[in-house]
Amino acid sequence: GNTVHSTRRITSESELDDQLINLPVEDMQKILANKPSKSEIKMFFYLCSCDPSGMRQVEMPSKQQIAAALGISLKTVSKAQAKLEKLGIFEFTKQKVF
């Protein structure tokens, strides 16, 4: 069969900003140095995508939303959350992440 490739052109600088995520290299190195599980890596990238600026001052999805989005259990979300907090990458206070 024929394969159709769609290429989306970015037309403005503000549109370009919407496509980029600020990933702190130090956070990535910390995670990789601490034998992360697949779920921890998925959760790190998912949370970073919820906060593209990397300012850590945004409302984050609930544990239920994270579990549904990543296809993992609430228990796994809690364990991944605890590890990301222990590493000092995200600090979870109710729904907010700082």
VEXVEXLUM-63652 format. One line per 10 residues: number of its first residue (from 1); their letters; for each residue x, y, z of C-alpha. Coordinates in Angstrom, 2 decimals, padded with zeros to 5 digits. Layout:
<rs>
NUM	a	X/Y/Z ~ ... $
</rs>
This chain:
<rs>
1	gntvhstrri	000.00/000.00/000.00 ~ 000.88/003.62/-000.24 ~ 002.23/005.42/002.79 ~ 001.26/009.03/003.25 ~ 003.57/011.18/005.32 ~ 002.20/014.36/006.78 ~ 004.77/017.04/007.44 ~ 003.64/019.83/009.68 ~ 005.49/023.04/009.03 ~ 006.12/025.38/011.92 $
11	tseselddql	005.28/028.84/010.70 ~ 005.96/031.22/013.55 ~ 008.39/031.52/016.41 ~ 005.60/031.31/019.01 ~ 004.45/028.09/017.38 ~ 008.02/026.82/017.59 ~ 008.09/027.59/021.31 ~ 004.96/025.47/021.75 ~ 006.83/022.49/020.29 ~ 009.85/022.67/022.59 $
21	inlpvedmqk	010.31/021.34/026.10 ~ 012.97/022.62/028.44 ~ 014.61/019.48/029.90 ~ 017.19/020.16/032.60 ~ 020.26/018.05/031.78 ~ 021.09/017.77/035.49 ~ 017.68/016.17/036.17 ~ 018.14/013.70/033.33 ~ 021.60/012.76/034.60 ~ 020.26/012.28/038.15 $
31	ilankpskse	017.54/009.97/036.90 ~ 019.88/007.93/034.71 ~ 022.40/007.58/037.55 ~ 019.74/006.06/039.81 ~ 018.72/003.00/037.78 ~ 015.29/004.28/036.74 ~ 012.44/001.94/035.92 ~ 010.65/002.33/032.59 ~ 007.69/003.87/034.47 ~ 009.93/006.44/036.18 $
41	ikmffylcsc	011.36/007.51/032.84 ~ 007.87/007.68/031.28 ~ 006.60/009.73/034.21 ~ 009.56/012.13/034.08 ~ 008.97/012.87/030.39 ~ 005.21/013.07/030.87 ~ 005.53/015.57/033.72 ~ 008.08/017.60/031.75 ~ 005.62/017.75/028.85 ~ 002.98/019.11/031.28 $
51	dpsgmrqvem	005.44/021.86/032.21 ~ 007.27/022.72/028.95 ~ 008.93/025.82/030.40 ~ 010.57/023.75/033.14 ~ 009.59/026.39/035.71 ~ 007.96/023.77/037.99 ~ 005.18/026.20/038.92 ~ 002.21/024.59/037.20 ~ -000.83/022.55/038.15 ~ -000.01/018.93/037.42 $
61	pskqqiaaal	-002.37/016.10/036.49 ~ -003.72/013.91/039.29 ~ -002.25/010.49/039.99 ~ -005.30/009.00/038.28 ~ -004.71/011.12/035.16 ~ -001.01/010.19/035.10 ~ -001.84/006.49/035.52 ~ -004.38/006.62/032.67 ~ -002.10/008.62/030.36 ~ 000.87/006.30/030.87 $
71	gislktvska	-001.05/003.02/031.18 ~ 000.42/002.25/034.62 ~ -001.13/001.52/038.02 ~ -001.68/004.10/040.77 ~ 000.79/002.15/042.92 ~ 003.43/002.52/040.19 ~ 002.65/006.25/039.86 ~ 003.15/006.65/043.64 ~ 006.47/004.78/043.57 ~ 007.74/006.80/040.59 $
81	qakleklgif	006.56/010.02/042.25 ~ 008.42/009.12/045.46 ~ 011.64/008.48/043.54 ~ 011.41/011.72/041.54 ~ 010.84/013.58/044.81 ~ 013.71/011.82/046.58 ~ 016.03/012.80/043.72 ~ 014.88/016.40/044.10 ~ 013.55/016.60/040.54 ~ 009.90/017.27/041.30 $
91	eftkqkvf	008.31/018.25/044.58 ~ 004.69/017.23/044.78 ~ 002.36/019.23/047.01 ~ -001.21/018.07/046.50 ~ -001.74/018.87/042.80 ~ 001.07/021.38/042.40 ~ 004.62/020.53/041.45 ~ 007.41/022.94/042.32 $
</rs>
